[in-house]
């Protein structure tokens, strides 16, 4: 493991093995919504971005980098051809595997992804980069790009540092103690530095409450930079 990855300590996340969802639900309790609802919104956005920029998700292979307990994967399994997940925490991947037995999970060292060059159609990381030391961001993005096939995409979902509710939630969350939030501009720059062509950025979760009406309303606001989270896409050439 390279020195710049030494601060990515699996024990930091292992300790939340049994309380991860409980902690998420605690910090969003003001909205009276289960945190899993927000995982579904992100999964839907990933599927739509894959369909728009690559092809029919049911024909594509996906990799969830920093999968945690597999919360996002729960809403992707069965909608894509093949789904893989990796995390530096073995305790987390064990929980993910138990929750989503149809997904291929592995633990890894946080440095080199255990996949061949250009072997996957869609590679995504959901609220992971803010845990990676900034000095390691280029290396992390480089690995995402390395395993993405020509014409495939990397999708980064992150907290929006310009949203005050997001900042309040991050400040309250026990496993976000080390979080360094990235602006959409920074994320697009990192995608480009990794040799990817930035395609689009979508904003999601403008309000914490969910309904069909809210979902339709938020579709109209995707370009407005005020969502609680955003997703940026880069294509591998």
KEZA-20919 format. One record per atom (N, C-alpha, C, O): residue in one letter; z, y, x. Coordinates in steps of 0.2 Angstrom, whole numbers, plus 5000, padded with zeros to 4 digits. Each point is the difference from the previous one (the first is absolute). Example, Ala and Ser with C-alpha at 12.3 -4.5 7.8 and 13.67 -1.06 7.14 Angstrom:
A503949725066/A500050064996/A500050065004/A500349995005/S499350064993/S500150065004/S500350054996/S500150065003/
END
This chain:
X500049945004/X500050064996/X500050065004/X500450015005/X499250044994/X499950065004/X500650044999/X500350004995/X499950045010/X500650054999/X500050044994/X500650014997/X498850025001/X500150044995/X500149974993/X500250034995/X499949905005/X500149974994/X500749975000/X500349974995/X500150045010/X500749985001/X500550024994/X500449974998/X499450095000/X500550034995/X499849974993/X500450014995/X499149955004/X499949974994/X500449935000/X499849955002/X500850064996/X500549945000/X500049974993/X500250034995/X499649905005/X500049964994/X500750004997/X500050004993/X500550015010/X500750004997/X500150064996/X500449994995/X499350065006/X500050064996/X499849994993/X500350034995/X499249925004/X499849984993/X500349944998/X500149994994/X500149965011/X500349944998/X500650014995/X500249964996/X500250095006/X500650024996/X499950014993/X500550004996/X498950025002/X499950024993/X499649944996/X499850014995/X500249935009/X499749944997/X500249994992/X499649994996/X501050025003/X500349984993/X500150064996/X500250004994/X499750065009/X500250064996/X499450054999/X500150064998/X499349925005/X499450055000/X499950034993/X499950065000/X499949894995/X499950034994/X500550044997/X499950054996/X500749935005/X500650034997/X500050075003/X500250054996/X499749965010/X500050075003/X499550044997/X500150064999/X499349915001/X499450044997/X500250024993/X499850064998/X500449904998/X500250024993/X500650055000/X500050044995/X500449965009/X500550055001/X499750075001/X500250044996/X499449965009/X499750075001/X499650034995/X499850065000/X499949904996/X499550024994/X500450004994/X499650004994/X501049985005/X500449994994/X499950064995/X500150004994/X499850065009/X500050064996/X499450004995/X500050034995/X499549935007/X499450004996/X500149944995/X499550004995/X501049965005/X500149954995/X499449955000/X499849984995/X499950015011/X499549955001/X500149955005/X500450025005/X499449924994/X500149955006/X499550025005/X499450024999/X500849975008/X499650025005/X499449965001/X499550025002/X500549924995/X499449965000/X499450034996/X499449995001/X500750064994/X499550034997/X499650045005/X499450004999/X500950035006/X499650045005/X499649965004/X499550025003/X500849924999/X499649955004/X499349984996/X499549995003/X500650004990/X499449994996/X499550055001/X499449995000/X500850085000/X499650055000/X499650005007/X499450015000/X501049985005/X499650005007/X499649945000/X499450015003/X500749934995/X499649945000/X499450024996/X499449985002/X500650054992/X499450024996/X499650045004/X499450005000/X500950055004/X499650055004/X499649975005/X499450015002/X501049945002/X499649965005/X499549964998/X499450005003/X500649974991/X499549964997/X499450044998/X499449995002/X500750074995/X499550054999/X499650025006/X499450015000/X501050015005/X499750035006/X499649955003/X499550015003/X500749924997/X499649955003/X499449994996/X499549995003/X500550014991/X499449994996/X499550065001/X499449985000/X500950085000/X499550055001/X499750015007/X499450015001/X501049975004/X499750015007/X499849935004/X499750015005/X500449944992/X499949935003/X499649964996/X499449985001/X500950004993/X499749954996/X500549974995/X500550034999/X499249924997/X500549974995/X500649975003/X499949965004/X500750064995/X500649985003/X500149925000/X500249975004/X499550004991/X500049934999/X499649965005/X500149945001/X499550105003/X499649975005/X500350025007/X499749985005/X500850054996/X500250035006/X500749975002/X500449984997/X499750035010/X500649985003/X500450065002/X499850055002/X500949954996/X500450065001/X500649985005/X500249945000/X500050115004/X500649995004/X500550064998/X499850055001/X500849934998/X500650044998/X500450015007/X500449955001/X499650105002/X500350015007/X500750034998/X500050064998/X500649915004/X500650034998/X500249984993/X500250044996/X499749905002/X500049984993/X500750004997/X500050004994/X500550005010/X500750004997/X500149944996/X499849945002/X500550064992/X500149954996/X499449984995/X500149964996/X499350075006/X499449984996/X500050044993/X499649974996/X500750095003/X500050034994/X499350024998/X499849994994/X499850045010/X499350024999/X499649944999/X499649994995/X500549955009/X499649944999/X500149974993/X499549974998/X501050044999/X500249974994/X499450024995/X499949964995/X499950105006/X499550034995/X499349995002/X499550024997/X500449955009/X499349995003/X499849935000/X499449984999/X501149975001/X499849935000/X499749984994/X500250024995/X499249945006/X499649984994/X499550054999/X499549994996/X500550075007/X499550054998/X499550015006/X499550035000/X500749945006/X499650005006/X499849935002/X500449954998/X499150045007/X499849935002/X500649975004/X500249944999/X500050105006/X500549975005/X500550065002/X499850065001/X500849934998/X500550055002/X500549975005/X500349955000/X499850095006/X500449995005/X500550055001/X499950064997/X500749935005/X500550055002/X500449985006/X500149955002/X500050115002/X500449995006/X500650055000/X499950064997/X500649935006/X500650045001/X500449985006/X500049955002/X500350105001/X500449995006/X500749964999/X500349975004/X499850044989/X500749964998/X499849944997/X499749994995/X500649955008/X499949944998/X500449994993/X499749964996/X500850075004/X500450004993/X499650024995/X500049974994/X499750095007/X499550034994/X499549954999/X499849994994/X499849985011/X499449964998/X500349944997/X499649974996/X501050005005/X500249944996/X500150024993/X499849964996/X500550105003/X500150024993/X499350014996/X499949984994/X499650055010/X499350014997/X499749934999/X499750004994/X500449965010/X499749934999/X500349964994/X499649974996/X501050045003/X500349974994/X499850034994/X499949974994/X500050105006/X499850044994/X499249994998/X499850004995/X499849995011/X499350004999/X499749945004/X499750015005/X500449934993/X499849945003/X499349995002/X499849965004/X499850084992/X499249995001/X499850055005/X499450005002/X501050045001/X499950055006/X500149965006/X500649975001/X499050055004/X500149975007/X500450055004/X499850055002/X500949944999/X500450045004/X500249985007/X500049945001/X500050115003/X500249985007/X500550065003/X499950064998/X500549935006/X500450055004/X499650015006/X499749965003/X500450105000/X499650025006/X500450055004/X500550024998/X499349995008/X500450045005/X500050084999/X500350035004/X499349994991/X499950074999/X499550035005/X499950064999/X499849905005/X499550035005/X499349984998/X499650044998/X500349895004/X499349984998/X500049964994/X500449954999/X499250064996/X499949974994/X499749935001/X499649995005/X500749954992/X499849935002/X499349994996/X500049954996/X499550095005/X499349994997/X499550015005/X500150055004/X499349924995/X499450015004/X499750074999/X500150034995/X499650005010/X499650064999/X499550004994/X499749944999/X500350114997/X499550014995/X500049944995/X499549974998/X501150005000/X500149944996/X500250014993/X500049964996/X500250115002/X500250014993/X499650064997/X499850045003/X500249954990/X499650054997/X500450074998/X499750055001/X500949944997/X500550054999/X500649995003/X500449954999/X499950105005/X500650005003/X500450064998/X499850065000/X500849934997/X500450064998/X500749995002/X500349955001/X500050114999/X500750015002/X500350054995/X499850064999/X500749914997/X500450044995/X500650035002/X500549965001/X499650105000/X500650035002/X500349975006/X500649985000/X499050015005/X500249975006/X500050045006/X500450005005/X499150044996/X499850045006/X500650055001/X500250025006/X500250014989/X500550045001/X500649975004/X500550035002/X499549904998/X500549975004/X499849995007/X500449985005/X499050024997/X499749995006/X500150065005/X499950064997/X500449945009/X500150055004/X499350045001/X499549975001/X500550104998/X499450045001/X499649985006/X499450005000/X500949995006/X499749985006/X499549934999/X499649995004/X500649974991/X499749944999/X499550004994/X499649964999/X500350104998/X499550014995/X499349985002/X499749964996/X500150075009/X499349985002/X499949925001/X499549984998/X501049995006/X499949935001/X500049964993/X499749954999/X500850074997/X500049974993/X499450014996/X499749954998/X500050115002/X499450014996/X499449965004/X499549974997/X500550035009/X499549965004/X500049924998/X499549975000/X501150014999/X500049934998/X499749994993/X499749954999/X500550094997/X499750004993/X499350005000/X499649964997/X500150085007/X499350015001/X499749935003/X499449984998/X500950005007/X499749945004/X499949944996/X499549975000/X501050024995/X499949944996/X499650014994/X499849954996/X499950115002/X499650014995/X499349995001/X499750035005/X499949944991/X499349995001/X499650065000/X500250054997/X499249945005/X499550064999/X499950014993/X499849954996/X500250115002/X499950014993/X500750004995/X500050024995/X500549955009/X500649994996/X500450075001/X499850045003/X500849964993/X500450065000/X500749995002/X500349944999/X500150115004/X500750005001/X500250054995/X499850064999/X500849924997/X500350054995/X500750015002/X500449955001/X499850115000/X500750025001/X500350034994/X499750064998/X500849925000/X500450034994/X500650025003/X500449975004/X499850104995/X500650035003/X500350054996/X499750024995/X500949995006/X500450064997/X499750065001/X499850025006/X500150034989/X499850065001/X500550055002/X500550024996/X499550015010/X500550045002/X500150074997/X500550035000/X498949984996/X500050074997/X500349994993/X500150054996/X500149895002/X500349994993/X500850015001/X500349955003/X500050094994/X500750015001/X500449944997/X500549985002/X499349994992/X500349944998/X500049945005/X500549975000/X498950025003/X499949955005/X500550015005/X500349955002/X499850115001/X500450025005/X500849984998/X500349975004/X499850054990/X500749984998/X500149934999/X500649975002/X498949994996/X500149935000/X500149975007/X500449955001/X499150075003/X500149975007/X500650025003/X500349955004/X500050114995/X500750015003/X500549964997/X500549995004/X499449994990/X500649954997/X499949935002/X500549964999/X498950025003/X499949935001/X500349975007/X499850035005/X500649924995/X500349975006/X499549985005/X500150015006/X499449964992/X499549975005/X499550055002/X499549985003/X500550084995/X499650065002/X500350045005/X499850065001/X500849925002/X500450045004/X499550035006/X500150055002/X499449915000/X499650015006/X499450044998/X499550015004/X500450004989/X499350024998/X499850075003/X500350055000/X499149945002/X499650075003/X499450004995/X499549965002/X500550084993/X499450004996/X499450035002/X500050055004/X499449924995/X499450035002/X499650044994/X500049974995/X499750085007/X499650044995/X499449965000/X499849965004/X499850054990/X499349974999/X499650025006/X499649965002/X500450105000/X499650025006/X500149965006/X499649985004/X501150014998/X500149965005/X499849935000/X499749975004/X500350004990/X499849934998/X499249995001/X499849965003/X499950094995/X499350005001/X499850015007/X499549975002/X500850075002/X499950015007/X500149935003/X499649985005/X501049994994/X500149935003/X499549954998/X499849965005/X499950044989/X499549954998/X499450025005/X499749955002/X500150114998/X499450025004/X500149985008/X499649985003/X501050034999/X500249995007/X499949925002/X499849985005/X500349984990/X500049935000/X499249985000/X499949945000/X499750104999/X499349994999/X499749984993/X499549984999/X500950044996/X499949994993/X499750074998/X500150055002/X499549944993/X499750064996/X500450024994/X500049964995/X500450095005/X500450024994/X499550014994/X499550045001/X500749934994/X499650004994/X500350044994/X499650054998/X501049945000/X500350044995/X500749995000/X500349955003/X500150104994/X500750004999/X500150014993/X499850044997/X500649915000/X500250004993/X500850025000/X500449975003/X499850074992/X500750014999/X500249974993/X499649994995/X501049985005/X500249964995/X500850024998/X500350035004/X499949954991/X500750004998/X500250085000/X500550025003/X499250014992/X500150085000/X500750004996/X500350055001/X499849914994/X500750004997/X500349935000/X499649955001/X501050044999/X500349945001/X500049954994/X500149945000/X499750094994/X500049964994/X499349974999/X499550035001/X500549914996/X499349975000/X499949984992/X500449984996/X498950035002/X499849984994/X499250005001/X499850035005/X499949954990/X499350005000/X499750075000/X499550015003/X500850034993/X499850075000/X500150035007/X499550045002/X501149955001/X500150035007/X499549975005/X499750045004/X500149894996/X499649975004/X499350044999/X499650015005/X500250004989/X499350034999/X500050075003/X499550035003/X501150014996/X500050075002/X500050005007/X499750055003/X500749915001/X500050005007/X499349985003/X499950035006/X499749944991/X499349985002/X499750075001/X499550005005/X500650054991/X499650065001/X500350045005/X499750055002/X500949945001/X500350045005/X500049975007/X500350025005/X499349934996/X500049965006/X499950055007/X500249985005/X499450074994/X499850045005/X500650065001/X499950035006/X500549974990/X500550065000/X500649975005/X500249954999/X499950095006/X500549975006/X500750014998/X500450025004/X499849964990/X500750014998/X500349934998/X500650004998/X499049955002/X500349934998/X500649985004/X500150035006/X500449934992/X500549985004/X499849965006/X500349995005/X499149974994/X499749965005/X499350015000/X499750034996/X500049955010/X499250015000/X499849935004/X500349975003/X499050024996/X499749955003/X499450035004/X499550034997/X500449955009/X499450035004/X499649945003/X500349945001/X499150064998/X499549955002/X499650015006/X499750065000/X500249895004/X499550015006/X499649945000/X500249944999/X499150075003/X499649945000/X499849985007/X500050055005/X500049894996/X499849975007/X499350005001/X499649974996/X500150065009/X499350005001/X499849945005/X499449995001/
END
